[in-house]
């Protein structure tokens, strides 16, 4: 799901002030997107819960391999979210690296369901929103409040909202323009 926002038009000459995504896969960064805010973080980074140090997930993988030479998991089934089911014996002696800076617990640098988006991230996107003339949402149902909140703010500010998505979204009632279709096909036409 991609939430793109906010794009200036009219008064400011049509420049895009920024993009925000709910995705955690770094796809937009890999595509060269500049001025990108990852609302839910990125699974390609790891953060320490103790000291807050951020590091590359790729580097952590090297440490996993070094601590667990020869370890190979035989996954039973794969869950819809990509998790795999392992037997207790498969992980009984598995060693998990800790933060090299403070020895703390490491986790993916993402906002999990039930967590909240970092306050600084919300403030940054709200600042960008305040600098904008309009909002374009692409490929998001906006079911998660972390993205929907910005549409509520845009609506409160009487800002035009356009939505491009297959199927309904939580913010359809706020949109001046709603186009139901494939993003890849329609964005090239716009």
C-alpha positions in Angstrom: 0.0 0.0 0.0 1.3 3.4 -0.9 0.1 6.7 0.6 1.6 9.5 -1.5 1.2 12.9 -0.1 1.2 15.9 -0.3 1.6 17.2 -3.9 1.4 20.9 -4.4 -0.5 22.3 -7.3 -1.8 25.7 -8.2 -0.2 28.3 -5.9 3.2 26.6 -5.7 3.6 25.6 -9.3 2.8 21.9 -9.1 5.8 20.6 -7.3 5.6 17.7 -5.0 6.5 18.5 -1.4 6.9 14.9 -0.3 5.8 11.3 -0.4 4.8 9.1 2.6 4.4 5.4 2.5 3.0 2.8 4.8 5.1 0.1 3.2 8.1 -1.2 5.1 9.9 -2.9 2.2 12.1 0.0 1.0 10.6 -0.3 -2.5 10.2 3.4 -2.9 13.8 4.1 -1.8 15.1 1.5 -4.2 13.1 3.2 -7.0 15.0 6.4 -6.2 12.1 8.2 -4.6 13.5 11.4 -2.8 11.7 13.2 0.0 10.2 10.0 1.2 8.8 9.5 4.7 8.3 5.9 5.8 5.4 6.1 8.2 5.9 2.5 9.5 9.7 2.4 9.2 11.7 -0.1 7.1 12.4 -3.8 7.5 15.8 -3.3 6.0 16.9 -1.6 9.2 17.2 -2.8 12.8 17.0 -0.7 15.9 18.1 -1.2 19.5 15.4 -0.9 22.1 18.0 0.1 24.7 20.0 2.9 23.0 18.1 3.6 19.8 21.0 2.8 17.5 19.9 2.0 13.9 21.8 -0.5 11.8 21.4 -2.4 8.5 19.4 -5.6 8.7 21.9 -7.1 6.2 24.7 -6.6 8.8 22.5 -8.3 11.5 22.0 -11.3 9.2 25.8 -11.7 9.0 25.9 -11.8 12.8 23.1 -14.4 12.9 25.1 -16.6 10.6 28.3 -16.1 12.6 26.6 -17.0 15.9 24.7 -20.0 14.4 27.0 -21.7 11.9 25.4 -24.5 10.0 21.9 -23.6 11.3 19.2 -24.3 8.7 15.5 -24.1 9.5 13.1 -26.3 7.7 9.9 -24.3 7.6 6.7 -26.2 7.9 4.1 -23.6 6.7 4.3 -20.0 5.8 1.8 -17.6 7.3 0.1 -14.8 5.2 2.5 -12.2 6.8 5.6 -14.1 5.7 6.3 -15.7 9.1 7.3 -19.3 9.1 6.3 -22.0 11.6 9.2 -23.7 13.3 9.4 -26.5 15.8 10.8 -25.8 19.2 13.8 -28.1 18.6 14.7 -26.0 15.6 15.3 -22.8 17.7 16.2 -24.3 21.1 19.9 -23.5 20.7 19.6 -20.6 18.3 21.7 -17.6 19.4 20.3 -14.1 18.9 22.7 -11.1 18.6 22.4 -8.1 20.8 23.2 -4.5 20.2 26.9 -4.0 19.6 26.7 -0.6 21.2 24.9 -1.3 24.5 24.0 -5.0 24.5 20.3 -4.2 24.2 17.5 -6.1 22.4 17.3 -5.5 18.6 14.1 -5.4 16.6 13.2 -4.5 13.0 12.8 -0.7 12.6 9.1 -1.0 11.9 5.9 0.0 13.5 4.0 -3.3 14.3 0.3 -3.5 14.6 -0.6 -2.1 18.0 2.4 0.2 18.1 2.2 3.9 17.4 4.0 5.8 14.6 7.0 7.8 16.0 5.8 11.2 17.1 8.6 13.0 15.2 7.4 11.2 12.0 3.8 12.3 12.5 5.0 15.9 13.2 7.2 15.9 10.1 4.3 14.7 7.8 1.9 17.2 9.3 4.5 20.0 8.6 4.7 18.8 5.0 0.9 18.6 4.8 0.7 22.2 6.0 3.0 23.3 3.1 0.8 21.6 0.5 -2.2 22.5 -1.7 -3.6 19.0 -2.2 -3.2 15.3 -1.3 -3.0 12.3 -3.6 -3.5 8.8 -2.2 -2.3 6.0 -4.3 -2.8 2.3 -3.6 -4.0 2.4 0.0 -7.3 1.4 1.6 -6.3 3.8 4.5 -7.7 1.2 7.0 -4.8 1.9 9.3 -5.2 5.2 11.3 -1.5 6.1 10.8 -2.2 7.1 7.2 -5.9 8.0 7.5 -5.1 10.7 10.1 -3.4 12.8 7.5 -6.5 12.7 5.3 -8.6 13.9 8.2 -6.2 16.8 8.7 -6.3 17.6 5.0 -10.0 17.6 5.1 -10.1 19.8 8.2 -7.9 22.3 6.3 -10.2 22.2 3.3 -7.5 20.7 1.2 -8.5 18.8 -2.0 -8.0 15.1 -1.7 -7.8 12.6 -4.7 -7.7 8.8 -4.2 -6.5 6.2 -6.7 -7.1 2.7 -5.5 -8.7 -0.6 -6.5 -11.8 -0.8 -4.3 -13.1 1.4 -1.5 -11.0 3.2 1.1 -11.7 4.5 4.5 -11.5 8.1 3.2 -13.7 7.9 0.1 -16.2 10.2 1.7 -13.4 12.9 2.1 -12.2 12.7 -1.5 -13.1 15.3 -4.2 -11.9 12.7 -6.8 -11.9 8.9 -6.4 -10.6 6.7 -9.2 -10.9 3.0 -8.8 -8.3 1.2 -10.9 -4.8 -0.2 -11.2 -2.2 2.4 -10.0 0.5 1.3 -12.4 -1.8 1.7 -15.4 -3.4 5.0 -14.3 -0.4 6.8 -12.9 1.3 6.7 -16.3 -1.8 8.4 -17.8 -1.9 11.1 -15.2 
